[in-house]
Amino acid sequence: MMRILIKIEYVGSNYHGWQKQANLPTIQGILEKTLSNFLKQNITLFGCGRTDAKVHAKSQYAHFDCESSFDFSRLPLAINNMLPKDIMIVSARQVSNDFHARFSAKKKIYRYYIYNNIVRSPLLNEFSLHVPVKLDIKKMKKACKMFVGEHNFTAFCTKREFEDRFFNVRKIYSLKMKKRKNLICFEICGNGFLYNMVRIIIGTILDVGKNKIETKQIKKMFVSKNRCEAGETLPPHGLILYDVIY
Amino acid sequence: MMRILIKIEYVGSNYHGWQKQANLPTIQGILEKTLSNFLKQNITLFGCGRTDAKVHAKSQYAHFDCESSFDFSRLPLAINNMLPKDIMIVSARQVSNDFHARFSAKKKIYRYYIYNNIVRSPLLNEFSLHVPVKLDIKKMKKACKMFVGEHNFTAFCTKREFEDRFFNVRKIYSLKMKKRKNLICFEICGNGFLYNMVRIIIGTILDVGKNKIETKQIKKMFVSKNRCEAGETLPPHGLILYDVIY
């Protein structure tokens, strides 16, 4: 048995997210089917994390176990013409048998793009959220700093029934915001992210930019752990899983 | 009668180019229909230039004449929800009656994107040409310089029956090439471009990068005026009409 780690890039627009679902097109579903056909054995992928429907990935990682004498460094060239154009295996390599795409990840980096202009941009439509109103960029940059460090992010996640509320402490190493012409790029790096956490954090910063809330209120949200105080969950298409550090 | 100049942004992937064609979706066709409906009169657009099928535009310009008391600065917000998501009017303003979107243009700027990596990039697929082979970037930068200045570009255009071969002199003000990770961006600025000229110029520079031809051969092409000596016409989807200067 050997364990293979693959790096995957995809445009999420046409998929119901990463995780396999019966009768719905998902990234994991398509990759598992293609890999199973190619390697002539049942392949199960363990992703570094689940991306939601319409979320993109520049560098998603997943591992699988198999029996094979194939030189896996050649996997991308061998298999990519069997994959749809919007999903691509960028690289593949053998890892040790105790490596796990999810649990071995030290840091994850996400980006969220906002196109801030009265008129929408057809060229950036698929990869950014259109925000037509004027934003207070200075205040937003201040708000970014509030999230850096170790915090309880209960107010910044969507509760899922099967999850425990007690382990919602995560560490954010950096949250940078860059504006170039009308395009705002947020880059957030952390040791892990709760469900919808990036989209809610950026939604809260956006509310600061719209002068709906004050920067200092963010501190209180960490304490109150009240989801209702934070900003809305922004749409998925502005989000991209940018990189994972092992 | 008043003359209105509009600036348009579009993703060309789903269209048979700018120019109106019977029974085929084109940018001009869709814009004329929508403007005619909105202004309740027949509108004919005069574009700054024709973009081919699948070519994109960040800033295409076109003018039209009409009788109206409408405040045209409000046109984008009034009309954009009637347009498909991949075509957008960015701005509109009244110009003098002797202004012409095509003939008043002083400079045009095009960009061409090449994604240079063994594996394709799903995220950049729609807006760049995938080139999997190693390129000699230094030589390509040298080749770019050869095109700057006033030259006869007969070797670098596709002949169309109705056109005259004698007026193929154009001036290129600049041709810059920037590489950032695997993405190469060419930006070319000139006083006008012949049919397929940008795609053939970049195709020739690409041949230099592949060591198929030498930089010094480019000089001879200006003299020989022989289309067969220049590089191939690159695919349209890497090309974008970036800006027009009036």
Interface residues (C-beta under 8 A of the other chain):
Chain A: E9 Y10 V11 H56 K58 P76 L77 N80 K85 D86 I87 M88 I89 V90 S91 I118 V119 R120 S121 P122 L123 N125 F127 I240
Chain B: E9 Y10 V11 H56 K58 P76 L77 N80 K85 D86 I87 M88 I89 V90 S91 I118 V119 R120 S121 P122 L123 N125 F127 I240
